[in-house]
Amino acid sequence: MSRKNIALLAGGFTGEYEVSINSAQNIKANLDGSKYNVYTILITRDRWFYESEDRKIDVDKNDFSLALKGERIKFDFAFITVHGTPGEDGKLQGYFDMLDIPYNTCDATTSAITMNKAYTKAIVHGIHGLNTARSIQLFKTGIHEAANVVSSLKFPLFIKPNNGGSSVGMSKVQNVAGLHDAFERAFKEDDQILVEEFIKGREFSIGVARLKGHITVLPATEIISSKDFFDYEAKYTPGVSKEITPADLDAEMNEKIANIVTEVYLRLNCKGMVRIDFIILENTNDFYFIEINTTPGQSANSLVPQQVRAMGMDVGEFYGELIEGAM
């Protein structure tokens, strides 16, 4: 059996460039070298390239191929691990669709929609057992009347960029005095922002993937942060957050969560692996959907690899399943 050529795409145009590079290193280290030739392709605003013995070789974007040592390498598969644009918002997916090259993520439409938190919430609304925080979407070009926000929503409020794949630009605001600065911070990251009521409860994240044709719900992770909320610092600074995988949940709760996230996966027409963040409300144990991430981090300590290991599955085998399933 001949080995398949895999293009592992990393980098991107956002502050999560380094996180993406770490994801790619871990995926490459775990993929079965007897089955796959893995080429890491770095995506930046200026160029797409492969680094070979200290040389940067540009990708031919006409057919997504590489000229390497006198031969032309064509790829059987694109493994996208670019967080944020252009890997999580459908742009690369649309490109690969036109070239007829299979890839590991959701399609272009689902990727684009799920980058928009407000649109995603509108689609998953109505799933049995799923709640979402009350919110208002604001546009940079509009008028941002604090009074409108105050009359519709209850403090404390979360202000966050609507399209940010990462946690940059988020604020928690206790009263009307803090709104102006919070709007400014979020609008620095995006032309649309989401103002949302704060949901108090236990915070979780759970991976869902289609493996061997079946939707598989991984064990959930509980995130216990010493900060007020799980922002960029809490995510990437050692010791700020504690992650417990598998989360301490009873069988009935696990089943309820699995049913809800499976329905989210189906309704959004997801493919490959995704990660869904949610909160279990204090006192009532109601499920509150926060967001979905369609290219979740894959460094060794990231949540999805933790969950794969907790399920008793080899991480390399998991990535291999994603490739075979999408081809």
Disulfide bonds with the S-S distance in Angstrom:
none
